[in-house]
Amino acid sequence: MCGIVGMTGNGITISNLVGALKKLEYRGYDSAGVAYLNNNEVKIIKSVGKIKELVNELGEDINI
């Protein structure tokens, strides 16, 4: 694992989190994932490859 990013608080979006992960991508990549709360349910999305693969897996959820 090359880097870990965590965010809490109001007004933080998945897009913010993905942006922070992109800033770490220069350190190397093999996989990425996010976990977030949506309607009191923890959702976990993982992907292999660059951050753009994670964005593809997130689909519309990136706007949450």
Biotite code that builds the C-alpha atoms (Angstrom):
import biotite.structure as struc

atoms = struc.array([
    struc.Atom([0.000, 0.000, 0.000], chain_id="A", res_id=1, res_name="MET", atom_name="CA", element="C"),
    struc.Atom([1.545, 3.273, -1.113], chain_id="A", res_id=2, res_name="CYS", atom_name="CA", element="C"),
    struc.Atom([-0.742, 5.758, 0.562], chain_id="A", res_id=3, res_name="GLY", atom_name="CA", element="C"),
    struc.Atom([-3.904, 6.110, 2.555], chain_id="A", res_id=4, res_name="ILE", atom_name="CA", element="C"),
    struc.Atom([-6.300, 9.055, 2.535], chain_id="A", res_id=5, res_name="VAL", atom_name="CA", element="C"),
    struc.Atom([-9.155, 9.586, 4.956], chain_id="A", res_id=6, res_name="GLY", atom_name="CA", element="C"),
    struc.Atom([-11.742, 12.353, 5.204], chain_id="A", res_id=7, res_name="MET", atom_name="CA", element="C"),
    struc.Atom([-14.582, 13.074, 7.610], chain_id="A", res_id=8, res_name="THR", atom_name="CA", element="C"),
    struc.Atom([-17.018, 15.919, 7.958], chain_id="A", res_id=9, res_name="GLY", atom_name="CA", element="C"),
    struc.Atom([-19.870, 17.661, 6.219], chain_id="A", res_id=10, res_name="ASN", atom_name="CA", element="C"),
    struc.Atom([-19.601, 18.639, 2.566], chain_id="A", res_id=11, res_name="GLY", atom_name="CA", element="C"),
    struc.Atom([-16.959, 16.063, 1.686], chain_id="A", res_id=12, res_name="ILE", atom_name="CA", element="C"),
    struc.Atom([-17.761, 14.204, -1.518], chain_id="A", res_id=13, res_name="THR", atom_name="CA", element="C"),
    struc.Atom([-16.400, 11.041, -3.046], chain_id="A", res_id=14, res_name="ILE", atom_name="CA", element="C"),
    struc.Atom([-15.015, 13.277, -5.776], chain_id="A", res_id=15, res_name="SER", atom_name="CA", element="C"),
    struc.Atom([-12.902, 15.054, -3.105], chain_id="A", res_id=16, res_name="ASN", atom_name="CA", element="C"),
    struc.Atom([-11.569, 11.711, -1.941], chain_id="A", res_id=17, res_name="LEU", atom_name="CA", element="C"),
    struc.Atom([-10.755, 10.544, -5.474], chain_id="A", res_id=18, res_name="VAL", atom_name="CA", element="C"),
    struc.Atom([-8.926, 13.833, -6.072], chain_id="A", res_id=19, res_name="GLY", atom_name="CA", element="C"),
    struc.Atom([-6.758, 13.200, -3.014], chain_id="A", res_id=20, res_name="ALA", atom_name="CA", element="C"),
    struc.Atom([-6.011, 9.660, -4.215], chain_id="A", res_id=21, res_name="LEU", atom_name="CA", element="C"),
    struc.Atom([-4.961, 11.026, -7.622], chain_id="A", res_id=22, res_name="LYS", atom_name="CA", element="C"),
    struc.Atom([-2.365, 13.194, -5.869], chain_id="A", res_id=23, res_name="LYS", atom_name="CA", element="C"),
    struc.Atom([-0.782, 10.004, -4.478], chain_id="A", res_id=24, res_name="LEU", atom_name="CA", element="C"),
    struc.Atom([-0.833, 8.125, -7.783], chain_id="A", res_id=25, res_name="GLU", atom_name="CA", element="C"),
    struc.Atom([2.661, 9.332, -8.741], chain_id="A", res_id=26, res_name="TYR", atom_name="CA", element="C"),
    struc.Atom([4.012, 7.077, -5.969], chain_id="A", res_id=27, res_name="ARG", atom_name="CA", element="C"),
    struc.Atom([2.965, 4.014, -7.930], chain_id="A", res_id=28, res_name="GLY", atom_name="CA", element="C"),
    struc.Atom([-0.261, 2.163, -8.253], chain_id="A", res_id=29, res_name="TYR", atom_name="CA", element="C"),
    struc.Atom([-1.641, -1.344, -8.312], chain_id="A", res_id=30, res_name="ASP", atom_name="CA", element="C"),
    struc.Atom([-5.080, -0.896, -6.814], chain_id="A", res_id=31, res_name="SER", atom_name="CA", element="C"),
    struc.Atom([-7.337, 1.604, -5.085], chain_id="A", res_id=32, res_name="ALA", atom_name="CA", element="C"),
    struc.Atom([-10.560, 1.646, -3.145], chain_id="A", res_id=33, res_name="GLY", atom_name="CA", element="C"),
    struc.Atom([-12.949, 3.797, -1.181], chain_id="A", res_id=34, res_name="VAL", atom_name="CA", element="C"),
    struc.Atom([-15.383, 3.143, 1.633], chain_id="A", res_id=35, res_name="ALA", atom_name="CA", element="C"),
    struc.Atom([-18.194, 5.567, 2.322], chain_id="A", res_id=36, res_name="TYR", atom_name="CA", element="C"),
    struc.Atom([-21.484, 5.830, 4.156], chain_id="A", res_id=37, res_name="LEU", atom_name="CA", element="C"),
    struc.Atom([-24.622, 6.034, 1.999], chain_id="A", res_id=38, res_name="ASN", atom_name="CA", element="C"),
    struc.Atom([-28.070, 5.889, 3.632], chain_id="A", res_id=39, res_name="ASN", atom_name="CA", element="C"),
    struc.Atom([-26.539, 4.429, 6.820], chain_id="A", res_id=40, res_name="ASN", atom_name="CA", element="C"),
    struc.Atom([-24.861, 1.648, 4.812], chain_id="A", res_id=41, res_name="GLU", atom_name="CA", element="C"),
    struc.Atom([-21.099, 1.360, 4.359], chain_id="A", res_id=42, res_name="VAL", atom_name="CA", element="C"),
    struc.Atom([-20.281, 0.859, 0.692], chain_id="A", res_id=43, res_name="LYS", atom_name="CA", element="C"),
    struc.Atom([-16.851, -0.401, -0.364], chain_id="A", res_id=44, res_name="ILE", atom_name="CA", element="C"),
    struc.Atom([-15.655, -0.060, -3.957], chain_id="A", res_id=45, res_name="ILE", atom_name="CA", element="C"),
    struc.Atom([-12.286, -1.490, -5.058], chain_id="A", res_id=46, res_name="LYS", atom_name="CA", element="C"),
    struc.Atom([-10.444, -1.619, -8.366], chain_id="A", res_id=47, res_name="SER", atom_name="CA", element="C"),
    struc.Atom([-7.177, -2.862, -9.804], chain_id="A", res_id=48, res_name="VAL", atom_name="CA", element="C"),
    struc.Atom([-5.041, -0.404, -11.757], chain_id="A", res_id=49, res_name="GLY", atom_name="CA", element="C"),
    struc.Atom([-4.968, 3.372, -11.908], chain_id="A", res_id=50, res_name="LYS", atom_name="CA", element="C"),
    struc.Atom([-7.415, 5.700, -10.187], chain_id="A", res_id=51, res_name="ILE", atom_name="CA", element="C"),
    struc.Atom([-9.380, 6.057, -13.429], chain_id="A", res_id=52, res_name="LYS", atom_name="CA", element="C"),
    struc.Atom([-10.389, 2.398, -12.998], chain_id="A", res_id=53, res_name="GLU", atom_name="CA", element="C"),
    struc.Atom([-11.784, 3.249, -9.566], chain_id="A", res_id=54, res_name="LEU", atom_name="CA", element="C"),
    struc.Atom([-13.720, 6.154, -11.083], chain_id="A", res_id=55, res_name="VAL", atom_name="CA", element="C"),
    struc.Atom([-15.219, 3.734, -13.621], chain_id="A", res_id=56, res_name="ASN", atom_name="CA", element="C"),
    struc.Atom([-16.246, 1.354, -10.817], chain_id="A", res_id=57, res_name="GLU", atom_name="CA", element="C"),
    struc.Atom([-17.832, 4.200, -8.843], chain_id="A", res_id=58, res_name="LEU", atom_name="CA", element="C"),
    struc.Atom([-20.008, 5.295, -11.761], chain_id="A", res_id=59, res_name="GLY", atom_name="CA", element="C"),
    struc.Atom([-22.732, 7.664, -10.576], chain_id="A", res_id=60, res_name="GLU", atom_name="CA", element="C"),
    struc.Atom([-21.718, 7.211, -6.922], chain_id="A", res_id=61, res_name="ASP", atom_name="CA", element="C"),
    struc.Atom([-18.814, 9.610, -7.522], chain_id="A", res_id=62, res_name="ILE", atom_name="CA", element="C"),
    struc.Atom([-21.389, 12.413, -7.264], chain_id="A", res_id=63, res_name="ASN", atom_name="CA", element="C"),
    struc.Atom([-22.413, 11.457, -3.709], chain_id="A", res_id=64, res_name="ILE", atom_name="CA", element="C"),
])
